[in-house]
Amino acid sequence: MIAPLAQDALAALSDLRGAFPSQPIALVGAAALGCHLSMRWRRTEDIDLVIAISVEDASRVLGSLPGWKQNARKEHEWTSPRGALVDILPVSKEAMDRRVLVWPRTGYQMSLVGIRHALSAASLVLSPGIALAVPSVPVIALLKMVSYLDRPAERERDLIDLAYVFNDYPPPDDDRLYADEIYERGLQLETAGPFVLGRDLAAIVDAVERATTLQFLERVGERDLHRFIALGPWSTFEPERVEARLKALRDGLT
């Protein structure tokens, strides 16, 4: 399933693929999620990219592209000549090893926990001539947890997306939802999905990524539960059902 990208977005991706011909580029964020899920809950025109390159080299290349403009206050945000908003995260090997990106002009720091999975993901042809790495739903979920923990007050869209991922992943025809372990644990269909997501995460995360996922689950369960429920596809009158989903994901992870 690939949600169609707007022509302005495709033109921007074509520019960037041409500007960085040898560097790995990964599509992340809501646009990447739309390659797997229907995104029935919201529409996004923005593009989020990770490029395996230093901030300095990325800025030099992007600054030379005709018509591309950088946001004066947000170093990661660029606007294409056709008006597409593109968030670009340049990640050098050194930054990847530190798991932190420090923007040189503002000193603003962004966590890179989990980013390694995005850049190593399989490529997907989004349009003729445009192939980018597109991570799996579990990896996108991990990155959204990291992003939310970085800036909870500003990242409501990540919380919305995670609520629907916890509800819609995996699809109902996935055999893992009906595996023996699901029945042995007494899980229902609505908790089997988060448990499978937890199992998928457990198969790929390292100790830091696991701790970050648990930190997100703890924060949502203890501080942001009502907000999480209100943003998701659930009844606000049954918080215990959402708490059961969070527990199932944690059990799958651990």
C-alpha positions as CSV (number, residue, x, y, z in Angstrom):
1,M,0.0,0.0,0.0
2,I,1.5,3.3,-1.1
3,A,-0.5,6.5,-0.3
4,P,-0.1,8.8,-3.3
5,L,2.2,11.7,-2.8
6,A,1.3,15.2,-4.2
7,Q,3.1,16.2,-7.3
8,D,4.8,19.0,-5.4
9,A,6.2,16.5,-3.0
10,L,7.3,14.1,-5.8
11,A,9.1,17.0,-7.5
12,A,10.9,17.8,-4.2
13,L,11.9,14.2,-3.8
14,S,13.2,14.1,-7.4
15,D,15.3,17.2,-6.7
16,L,16.8,15.7,-3.5
17,R,17.5,12.3,-5.0
18,G,19.4,14.0,-7.8
19,A,21.2,16.3,-5.3
20,F,22.3,13.3,-3.2
21,P,22.8,10.6,-5.7
22,S,25.1,8.4,-3.6
23,Q,23.9,9.0,-0.1
24,P,21.3,6.7,1.5
25,I,18.0,8.6,1.9
26,A,15.1,7.3,4.0
27,L,11.5,8.5,4.0
28,V,10.2,8.7,7.6
29,G,7.3,10.3,9.4
30,A,3.6,10.2,8.2
31,A,4.5,9.9,4.5
32,A,6.4,6.7,5.3
33,L,3.6,5.4,7.4
34,G,1.2,6.0,4.5
35,C,3.3,3.5,2.5
36,H,1.9,0.8,4.9
37,L,-1.3,2.1,6.5
38,S,-4.3,3.9,5.0
39,M,-3.7,7.1,7.2
40,R,-7.5,7.4,7.4
41,W,-7.2,9.7,10.4
42,R,-5.2,12.5,8.9
43,R,-3.6,13.8,5.7
44,T,-0.1,15.2,5.5
45,E,1.6,17.1,2.7
46,D,4.9,17.4,4.6
47,I,7.9,15.2,3.8
48,D,10.4,13.9,6.5
49,L,13.7,12.6,5.3
50,V,16.9,11.2,6.8
51,I,20.1,11.6,4.7
52,A,23.4,9.9,5.6
53,I,25.5,13.0,5.4
54,S,26.9,15.6,7.7
55,V,25.0,18.8,8.5
56,E,27.7,20.9,6.9
57,D,27.7,18.9,3.6
58,A,23.9,18.8,3.4
59,S,23.6,22.5,4.0
60,R,26.2,23.2,1.2
61,V,24.3,21.0,-1.3
62,L,20.9,22.2,-0.3
63,G,22.0,25.9,-0.4
64,S,23.0,25.4,-4.0
65,L,19.7,24.0,-5.2
66,P,17.8,26.7,-7.2
67,G,14.7,27.9,-5.4
68,W,15.1,25.9,-2.2
69,K,14.8,28.0,1.0
70,Q,15.7,27.1,4.6
71,N,13.6,28.2,7.5
72,A,15.6,30.8,9.4
73,R,14.5,29.5,12.8
74,K,14.3,25.7,12.1
75,E,17.4,24.5,10.5
76,H,15.9,21.2,9.5
77,E,13.0,22.7,7.6
78,W,13.2,23.5,3.9
79,T,10.7,24.7,1.3
80,S,11.0,23.5,-2.3
81,P,10.5,25.7,-5.3
82,R,7.0,24.4,-5.6
83,G,6.2,25.0,-2.0
84,A,6.6,21.5,-0.5
85,L,7.7,21.5,3.1
86,V,10.5,19.1,3.7
87,D,12.1,18.3,7.0
88,I,15.7,17.1,6.4
89,L,17.7,15.3,9.0
90,P,21.3,15.0,7.9
91,V,23.0,12.2,9.9
92,S,26.8,11.7,9.9
93,K,28.4,8.5,11.2
94,E,29.6,10.4,14.2
95,A,26.2,11.7,15.0
96,M,24.7,8.3,14.5
97,D,27.3,6.8,17.0
98,R,26.4,9.5,19.5
99,R,22.6,9.1,18.8
100,V,22.3,12.9,19.0
101,L,22.2,15.5,16.3
102,V,23.3,19.0,17.3
103,W,22.3,21.7,14.9
104,P,25.3,24.1,14.6
105,R,23.6,27.4,14.3
106,T,21.0,27.1,17.1
107,G,22.6,24.3,19.2
108,Y,19.3,22.5,19.2
109,Q,19.6,18.8,19.8
110,M,17.5,16.0,18.3
111,S,17.7,12.4,19.4
112,L,18.8,9.9,16.8
113,V,17.7,6.8,18.7
114,G,16.3,4.3,16.2
115,I,17.4,6.3,13.1
116,R,19.8,3.5,12.1
117,H,16.9,1.3,11.2
118,A,15.5,3.9,8.8
119,L,18.6,4.2,6.8
120,S,19.1,0.4,6.5
121,A,15.5,-0.2,5.4
122,A,14.6,-1.7,2.0
123,S,14.1,0.7,-0.8
124,L,10.7,1.4,-2.3
125,V,9.9,3.0,-5.6
126,L,7.7,5.9,-4.8
127,S,7.5,7.1,-8.4
128,P,9.4,6.4,-11.6
129,G,13.0,7.3,-10.9
130,I,12.5,7.9,-7.2
131,A,13.5,5.1,-4.9
132,L,14.0,5.7,-1.1
133,A,14.5,3.6,1.9
134,V,11.1,3.2,3.7
135,P,11.2,1.7,7.2
136,S,8.6,-0.7,8.5
137,V,5.7,0.2,10.7
138,P,7.5,-0.9,13.9
139,V,10.5,1.3,13.0
140,I,8.3,4.3,12.2
141,A,6.5,3.8,15.6
142,L,9.9,3.7,17.4
143,L,10.9,6.9,15.7
144,K,7.7,8.6,16.6
145,M,8.1,7.6,20.2
146,V,11.5,9.1,20.2
147,S,10.3,12.3,18.6
148,Y,7.4,12.6,21.1
149,L,9.7,12.2,24.1
150,D,12.0,14.8,22.6
151,R,9.2,17.4,22.5
152,P,5.9,16.2,24.0
153,A,4.2,19.6,23.8
154,E,5.0,20.1,20.1
155,R,4.5,16.5,18.8
156,E,0.8,15.9,19.1
157,R,0.7,14.5,15.6
158,D,3.2,11.7,16.6
159,L,0.9,10.8,19.5
160,I,-2.1,10.7,17.1
161,D,-0.2,8.5,14.6
162,L,0.9,6.1,17.4
163,A,-2.6,5.8,18.7
164,Y,-3.8,4.6,15.3
165,V,-0.7,2.3,14.8
166,F,-1.6,0.7,18.1
167,N,-5.1,0.2,16.8
168,D,-4.5,-0.7,13.2
169,Y,-1.2,-2.7,13.1
170,P,-0.9,-5.4,12.1
171,P,-3.8,-5.9,9.6
172,P,-6.5,-8.3,10.7
173,D,-5.5,-11.0,8.2
174,D,-2.0,-11.3,9.8
175,D,-1.6,-14.9,11.0
176,R,0.4,-13.8,14.0
177,L,-2.8,-12.4,15.5
178,Y,-4.1,-15.9,15.8
179,A,-0.9,-17.7,16.9
180,D,-0.9,-20.2,19.8
181,E,0.9,-17.7,22.0
182,I,-1.9,-15.2,21.6
183,Y,-4.5,-17.7,23.0
184,E,-2.1,-19.0,25.6
185,R,-1.8,-15.4,27.0
186,G,-5.5,-14.9,26.9
187,L,-5.3,-11.9,24.5
188,Q,-8.2,-10.6,22.5
189,L,-7.9,-9.3,19.0
190,E,-7.6,-5.7,20.2
191,T,-4.6,-6.5,22.5
192,A,-3.1,-9.1,20.1
193,G,-2.1,-6.3,17.7
194,P,-0.1,-4.3,20.2
195,F,1.5,-7.5,21.5
196,V,2.6,-8.4,17.9
197,L,4.0,-4.8,17.5
198,G,5.9,-5.3,20.8
199,R,7.3,-8.6,19.4
200,D,8.4,-6.9,16.2
201,L,10.2,-4.2,18.2
202,A,11.8,-6.7,20.4
203,A,13.3,-8.4,17.4
204,I,15.2,-5.2,16.2
205,V,15.8,-2.9,19.2
206,D,19.0,-2.6,21.2
207,A,19.1,-1.8,24.9
208,V,18.8,2.0,24.4
209,E,15.9,1.7,22.0
210,R,14.2,-0.8,24.3
211,A,14.5,1.6,27.2
212,T,13.2,4.5,25.1
213,T,10.1,2.5,24.1
214,L,9.5,1.6,27.7
215,Q,9.9,5.2,28.7
216,F,7.3,6.2,26.1
217,L,4.8,3.6,27.4
218,E,5.4,4.7,31.0
219,R,4.9,8.4,30.1
220,V,1.7,7.7,28.2
221,G,0.3,5.4,30.9
222,E,1.1,7.7,33.8
223,R,0.9,11.3,32.4
224,D,-0.7,11.4,28.9
225,L,-3.2,8.6,28.9
226,H,-6.3,10.8,28.6
227,R,-4.7,12.8,25.8
228,F,-3.7,9.6,24.0
229,I,-7.2,8.2,24.3
230,A,-8.8,11.5,23.1
231,L,-6.5,11.6,20.0
232,G,-7.1,8.0,19.1
233,P,-10.0,5.9,17.7
234,W,-11.2,4.8,21.2
235,S,-14.0,5.7,23.6
236,T,-13.0,8.1,26.3
237,F,-15.3,6.1,28.6
238,E,-13.1,3.0,28.6
239,P,-9.6,4.0,29.4
240,E,-8.9,0.5,30.7
241,R,-9.1,-0.9,27.2
242,V,-6.3,1.4,26.1
243,E,-4.3,0.6,29.2
244,A,-4.6,-3.1,28.2
245,R,-3.1,-2.3,24.8
246,L,-0.2,-0.5,26.4
247,K,0.4,-3.5,28.7
248,A,0.2,-5.9,25.7
249,L,2.8,-3.9,23.8
250,R,5.1,-3.9,26.8
251,D,4.6,-7.6,27.3
252,G,5.5,-8.2,23.7
253,L,8.6,-6.1,24.0
254,T,9.9,-7.7,27.2
